[in-house]
């Protein structure tokens, strides 16, 4: 089954659609401006709805699911709260539009690719490039890897 891999932050959402053949069919990301997280949230809501309903759901018609990176360890309370809101936004929107959703810990998807759970950005990028991915940002690279793990997991489960 095809998978939409999603990398989240309080400033940017990155989406990569990985087909069941492990090929990338589409990728996009949106960084939003605003000093306070509350100023950025409405645009994140609009963009997520656009991707999951307008473009991706309507255009591809593919049977697919959404795999989102979970919240990493963050030292600040405000950081955790902001990420939890964005995770809930993406997960809730995907469920609203009828997608199956999985939240995957960053250590888990890295290990599933044969990397260390604590693999740095350079190691993750090197893996993605070795698979033929041509994303330009680390967030797109992460979204690709998340989607790829989801596809491989589905293909193994048959």
QUIMOLIN-V688185 format. One record per residue. N is the residue number from 1. SS is DSSP state (H for helix, E for strand, L for the rest). NEAR is the number of other ideal C-beta (glycine too) atoms within 12 Angstrom. Layout:
N&SS&NEAR  N&SS&NEAR
This chain:
1&L&28  2&E&33  3&E&46  4&E&47  5&E&52  6&E&51  7&E&44  8&E&41  9&L&32  10&L&31  11&L&27  12&E&29  13&E&45  14&E&39  15&E&44  16&E&47  17&E&41  18&E&43  19&L&26  20&L&25  21&L&18  22&L&28  23&L&21  24&E&30  25&E&27  26&E&29  27&E&33  28&E&31  29&E&31  30&E&29  31&E&20  32&L&25  33&L&14  34&L&17  35&L&10  36&L&14  37&H&26  38&H&17  39&H&15  40&H&26  41&H&25  42&H&18  43&H&24  44&H&37  45&H&25  46&H&19  47&H&32  48&H&43  49&H&25  50&H&22  51&H&37  52&H&37  53&H&21  54&H&16  55&H&23  56&H&34  57&H&29  58&H&14  59&H&16  60&H&22  61&L&11  62&L&23  63&L&16  64&E&35  65&E&36  66&E&43  67&E&45  68&E&45  69&E&40  70&L&29  71&L&26  72&L&24  73&L&14  74&L&18  75&L&8  76&L&12  77&H&10  78&H&15  79&H&19  80&H&19  81&H&18  82&H&27  83&H&33  84&H&23  85&H&26  86&H&37  87&H&33  88&H&25  89&H&32  90&H&43  91&H&30  92&H&22  93&H&34  94&H&34  95&H&20  96&H&19  97&L&26  98&L&15  99&L&32  100&E&21  101&E&27  102&E&31  103&E&30  104&E&36  105&L&21  106&H&34  107&H&20  108&H&23  109&H&40  110&H&29  111&H&19  112&H&26  113&L&34  114&L&19  115&L&27  116&L&15  117&L&19  118&L&14  119&L&25  120&L&16  121&H&20  122&H&13  123&H&22  124&H&39  125&H&25  126&H&19  127&H&28  128&H&40  129&H&19  130&H&18  131&L&26  132&L&15  133&L&31  134&L&17  135&L&33  136&L&17  137&L&27  138&H&25  139&H&32  140&H&35  141&H&38  142&H&45  143&H&45  144&H&49  145&H&48  146&H&46  147&H&49  148&H&43  149&H&39  150&H&42  151&H&37  152&H&26  153&H&26  154&H&25  155&H&18  156&H&12  157&H&11  158&L&8
